[in-house]
């Protein structure tokens, strides 16, 4: 594994990923199904543009009806964590579609799902905001 790029928060630390392929939405007690797996993560580097929070793209086999884009907010205040997740989602929608931030906000308001994704790491909450990736491709071409 390669170390983080210069300027990253934890230089010379390897990339790590979880090994629990399944737990209920909300991860209420820290128990998941442990497994051995081979993963092929794809990590993109955007020069001069670090996301506010982790950004995740899911496969269509997720709990949603299709592939999704998700952002997170993490902290001891549930409302602030929710706001952080939504703000990060607005940033991602705007960056991926070219929409103005206020239009990305409108899209998120009508199409995004907001979930409490984890409570096990008290006192911190993890809140995620999800939107179908198909909505980020623009209107269908005639």
Backbone as numpy.savetxt, mean C-alpha at the origin, in Angstrom:
# Nx Ny Nz CAx CAy CAz Cx Cy Cz
21.01 -10.27 -1.74 20.17 -9.09 -1.74 21.05 -7.85 -1.74
20.57 -6.84 -2.40 21.33 -5.59 -2.47 21.01 -4.71 -1.27
21.99 -3.96 -0.81 21.70 -3.01 0.27 20.84 -1.87 -0.26
20.20 -1.16 0.67 19.40 0.00 0.30 20.28 1.02 -0.40
19.68 1.83 -1.29 20.47 2.86 -1.98 20.95 3.92 -1.00
21.99 4.69 -1.38 22.46 5.76 -0.51 21.31 6.71 -0.17
21.28 7.14 1.06 20.24 8.05 1.49 19.02 7.34 2.05
18.96 6.02 1.94 17.82 5.28 2.49 17.93 5.32 4.02
16.81 5.02 4.67 16.77 5.11 6.13 17.66 4.08 6.82
17.86 2.92 6.19 18.65 1.87 6.82 19.69 1.35 5.84
20.81 2.08 5.68 21.82 1.65 4.71 22.36 0.26 5.03
22.65 -0.48 3.98 23.24 -1.82 4.06 22.34 -2.85 4.72
21.05 -2.63 4.75 20.13 -3.63 5.28 19.47 -4.33 4.09
19.34 -5.64 4.14 18.70 -6.35 3.02 17.19 -6.14 3.00
16.63 -6.33 1.83 15.17 -6.27 1.69 14.58 -7.47 2.43
13.53 -7.26 3.15 12.88 -8.36 3.87 11.39 -8.35 3.52
10.81 -9.53 3.49 9.37 -9.61 3.27 8.80 -10.63 4.24
7.51 -10.53 4.48 6.85 -11.43 5.41 6.76 -12.83 4.87
6.48 -13.77 5.74 6.34 -15.15 5.31 4.99 -15.72 5.69
4.04 -14.87 6.00 2.68 -15.32 6.32 1.80 -15.03 5.12
1.45 -16.06 4.35 0.69 -15.81 3.13 -0.78 -15.49 3.39
-1.25 -15.71 4.60 -2.66 -15.51 4.84 -2.93 -15.17 6.30
-3.70 -14.16 6.52 -4.27 -13.86 7.82 -5.51 -13.06 7.55
-6.38 -12.99 8.51 -7.63 -12.26 8.32 -7.39 -10.78 8.15
-8.29 -10.12 7.45 -8.18 -8.68 7.28 -8.28 -8.05 8.65
-7.23 -7.40 9.08 -7.20 -6.77 10.39 -6.10 -7.29 11.28
-5.48 -8.41 10.94 -4.42 -9.02 11.75 -4.58 -8.66 13.22
-5.51 -9.32 13.86 -5.89 -8.93 15.22 -5.01 -9.49 16.32
-4.25 -10.57 16.08 -3.46 -11.11 17.18 -2.04 -11.47 16.80
-1.64 -11.27 15.57 -0.28 -11.58 15.16 -0.09 -12.99 14.68
-1.15 -13.79 14.66 -1.05 -15.16 14.20 -1.40 -15.24 12.73
-0.51 -15.84 11.96 -0.75 -16.05 10.54 -0.38 -17.47 10.18
-0.59 -17.86 8.95 -0.18 -19.17 8.48 1.24 -19.03 7.97
2.15 -19.71 8.63 3.56 -19.62 8.24 3.83 -20.59 7.11
4.74 -20.21 6.21 5.02 -21.06 5.07 6.42 -20.79 4.53
6.93 -21.74 3.78 8.14 -21.52 3.01 7.68 -21.10 1.62
8.37 -20.18 1.02 7.96 -19.72 -0.29 9.14 -19.12 -1.04
9.02 -19.13 -2.34 9.95 -18.42 -3.19 9.23 -17.17 -3.67
9.82 -16.03 -3.43 9.18 -14.78 -3.85 10.07 -14.07 -4.85
9.43 -13.34 -5.72 10.14 -12.52 -6.69 9.61 -11.10 -6.58
10.10 -10.36 -5.60 9.60 -8.99 -5.44 10.09 -8.10 -6.58
9.28 -7.15 -6.94 9.68 -6.13 -7.90 9.72 -4.81 -7.15
10.85 -4.20 -7.13 11.03 -2.95 -6.43 11.36 -1.88 -7.45
10.59 -0.82 -7.46 10.84 0.30 -8.37 11.45 1.45 -7.59
12.39 2.12 -8.20 13.00 3.31 -7.61 12.58 4.50 -8.46
11.96 5.48 -7.84 11.59 6.71 -8.52 12.53 7.80 -8.04
13.41 8.22 -8.90 14.38 9.24 -8.51 13.67 10.52 -8.08
14.02 11.02 -6.91 13.48 12.27 -6.41 12.04 12.19 -5.94
11.48 10.98 -5.81 10.08 10.87 -5.42 9.88 9.67 -4.51
10.09 9.86 -3.23 9.85 8.78 -2.28 8.40 8.81 -1.84
7.69 7.66 -1.84 6.30 7.67 -1.38 6.24 7.96 0.11
5.12 8.53 0.55 4.94 8.83 1.98 4.90 7.57 2.82
4.32 6.49 2.25 4.11 5.24 2.98 4.39 4.08 2.04
4.43 2.85 2.56 4.57 1.71 1.65 3.40 1.67 0.65
3.71 1.28 -0.58 2.71 1.16 -1.64 2.74 -0.29 -2.11
1.58 -0.89 -2.23 1.48 -2.31 -2.54 0.57 -2.49 -3.74
0.94 -3.38 -4.66 0.05 -3.78 -5.74 -0.31 -5.23 -5.52
-1.61 -5.55 -5.53 -2.05 -6.91 -5.26 -2.44 -7.63 -6.54
-2.46 -8.95 -6.45 -2.95 -9.78 -7.55 -4.48 -9.81 -7.50
-5.10 -10.23 -8.61 -6.56 -10.33 -8.61 -7.11 -11.33 -7.60
-6.28 -12.17 -7.01 -6.77 -13.14 -6.04 -6.93 -12.54 -4.65
-6.71 -11.22 -4.53 -6.89 -10.57 -3.24 -8.38 -10.52 -2.89
-8.69 -9.98 -1.75 -10.08 -9.89 -1.30 -10.92 -9.00 -2.21
-10.28 -8.16 -2.99 -10.99 -7.29 -3.93 -11.40 -8.10 -5.14
-12.19 -7.52 -6.01 -12.63 -8.23 -7.21 -11.58 -8.22 -8.30
-10.57 -7.42 -8.17 -9.50 -7.37 -9.16 -8.22 -6.88 -8.54
-7.21 -6.71 -9.37 -5.92 -6.22 -8.89 -6.12 -4.84 -8.28
-5.39 -4.56 -7.21 -5.58 -3.29 -6.50 -4.25 -2.62 -6.22
-4.33 -1.33 -5.98 -3.23 -0.53 -5.49 -3.60 -0.16 -4.06
-2.68 -0.33 -3.14 -2.96 -0.01 -1.74 -1.84 0.82 -1.15
-2.20 1.78 -0.32 -1.25 2.57 0.43 -1.59 2.43 1.91
-0.65 2.79 2.77 -0.88 2.60 4.20 -0.60 3.87 4.99
-1.20 3.92 6.15 -0.90 4.91 7.16 -0.67 4.16 8.46
0.36 4.53 9.19 0.72 3.80 10.40 0.96 4.79 11.53
0.36 4.55 12.67 0.60 5.41 13.82 -0.35 5.15 14.96
-0.14 5.82 16.09 -0.94 5.60 17.27 -2.33 6.24 17.21
-2.54 7.17 16.29 -3.84 7.83 16.16 -4.55 7.26 14.92
-5.68 6.59 15.13 -6.39 5.94 14.03 -6.78 6.92 12.93
-7.29 8.08 13.30 -7.71 9.06 12.29 -6.51 9.58 11.49
-5.40 9.85 12.15 -4.21 10.32 11.43 -3.66 9.24 10.52
-3.68 7.97 10.97 -3.22 6.88 10.12 -4.12 6.76 8.89
-5.43 6.92 9.07 -6.36 6.88 7.94 -6.09 8.03 6.97
-5.88 9.22 7.51 -5.57 10.38 6.65 -4.27 10.15 5.89
-3.25 9.60 6.55 -1.97 9.33 5.87 -2.16 8.34 4.73
-2.95 7.28 4.96 -3.20 6.29 3.90 -3.91 6.93 2.71
-4.89 7.77 2.98 -5.63 8.43 1.89 -4.75 9.43 1.16
-3.98 10.21 1.90 -3.08 11.17 1.24 -2.07 10.46 0.34
-1.54 9.35 0.81 -0.59 8.58 0.00 -1.28 8.00 -1.24
-2.52 7.56 -1.09 -3.26 7.04 -2.24 -3.51 8.14 -3.26
-3.87 9.32 -2.80 -4.08 10.46 -3.71 -2.79 10.76 -4.46
-1.65 10.75 -3.76 -0.36 10.99 -4.42 -0.10 9.95 -5.50
-0.36 8.67 -5.19 -0.11 7.59 -6.15 -1.05 7.69 -7.35
-2.32 7.96 -7.10 -3.27 8.10 -8.22 -2.84 9.23 -9.14
-2.49 10.37 -8.56 -2.07 11.52 -9.36 -0.80 11.19 -10.15
0.16 10.54 -9.52 1.42 10.21 -10.19 1.22 9.21 -11.33
0.33 8.25 -11.13 0.13 7.20 -12.14 -0.80 7.61 -13.27
-1.69 8.56 -13.02 -2.70 8.91 -14.03 -2.51 10.28 -14.65
-1.76 11.16 -13.97 -1.64 12.53 -14.44 -2.80 13.41 -14.00
-3.71 12.85 -13.19 -4.81 13.66 -12.66 -4.27 14.72 -11.70
-4.96 15.82 -11.62 -4.65 16.81 -10.59 -4.95 16.20 -9.23
-4.23 16.59 -8.19 -4.48 16.01 -6.87 -5.95 16.09 -6.43
-6.63 17.21 -6.72 -8.03 17.30 -6.30 -8.91 16.32 -7.07
-8.56 16.01 -8.34 -9.32 15.02 -9.09 -9.00 13.61 -8.59
-7.75 13.37 -8.22 -7.37 12.09 -7.63 -8.12 11.89 -6.31
-8.29 12.97 -5.55 -9.04 12.93 -4.29 -10.49 12.55 -4.55
-11.09 13.12 -5.59 -12.47 12.79 -5.95 -12.58 11.31 -6.34
-11.63 10.82 -7.13 -11.65 9.41 -7.52 -11.53 8.52 -6.29
-10.60 8.84 -5.41 -10.43 8.05 -4.19 -11.70 8.07 -3.34
-12.37 9.21 -3.31 -13.58 9.34 -2.50 -14.70 8.41 -2.95
-14.79 8.18 -4.25 -15.89 7.35 -4.75 -15.48 5.91 -5.03
-14.16 5.64 -5.15 -13.76 4.30 -5.59 -12.85 3.55 -4.62
-12.31 4.21 -3.62 -11.35 3.55 -2.73 -12.04 2.94 -1.51
-11.42 1.90 -1.01 -11.84 1.26 0.25 -10.81 1.59 1.31
-11.26 1.92 2.48 -10.37 2.23 3.61 -10.59 1.14 4.64
-9.49 0.51 5.09 -9.59 -0.61 6.02 -8.61 -0.45 7.18
-9.01 -0.92 8.34 -8.07 -1.09 9.43 -7.39 -2.43 9.14
-6.11 -2.38 8.84 -5.41 -3.58 8.38 -4.65 -4.29 9.49
-4.35 -3.60 10.57 -3.61 -4.26 11.65 -3.80 -3.51 12.95
-4.03 -4.28 14.01 -4.11 -3.68 15.35 -3.15 -4.35 16.32
-2.46 -5.39 15.88 -1.64 -6.20 16.77 -0.42 -5.46 17.31
0.07 -4.47 16.61 1.27 -3.77 17.05 0.95 -2.52 17.87
0.17 -2.72 18.94 -0.21 -1.62 19.81 1.03 -0.90 20.29
1.03 0.39 20.32 -0.14 1.26 20.19 -0.40 1.73 18.76
0.26 1.14 17.76 0.11 1.63 16.40 -0.97 0.89 15.61
-1.69 1.65 14.83 -2.69 1.12 13.90 -2.08 1.12 12.51
-2.46 0.16 11.68 -2.14 0.21 10.26 -3.47 0.31 9.53
-3.61 1.37 8.75 -4.80 1.60 7.95 -4.37 1.55 6.49
-5.16 0.89 5.65 -4.81 0.83 4.23 -5.96 1.39 3.40
-5.58 2.02 2.30 -6.54 2.56 1.34 -6.29 1.82 0.02
-7.34 1.21 -0.53 -7.24 0.37 -1.72 -8.09 0.94 -2.85
-7.57 0.86 -4.08 -8.35 1.24 -5.26 -8.04 0.21 -6.36
-9.05 -0.13 -7.14 -8.85 -1.06 -8.25 -7.83 -0.48 -9.23
-6.83 -1.26 -9.59 -5.81 -0.77 -10.52 -6.40 -0.47 -11.90
-7.46 -1.17 -12.28 -8.06 -0.92 -13.59 -8.58 0.52 -13.71
-8.89 1.15 -12.60 -9.36 2.53 -12.64 -8.24 3.52 -12.93
-7.00 3.07 -12.84 -5.87 3.96 -13.06 -5.41 3.96 -14.52
-6.06 3.18 -15.35 -5.67 3.08 -16.75 -6.35 4.12 -17.62
-7.23 4.92 -17.07 -7.94 5.92 -17.87 -9.21 5.36 -18.47
-10.01 6.21 -19.11 -11.27 5.75 -19.68 -11.04 4.81 -20.86
-11.98 3.90 -21.10 -11.84 2.99 -22.25 -11.77 3.79 -23.55
-10.93 3.34 -24.46 -10.78 4.01 -25.75 -11.86 3.51 -26.71
-12.49 4.44 -27.43 -13.55 4.06 -28.36 -12.98 3.63 -29.69
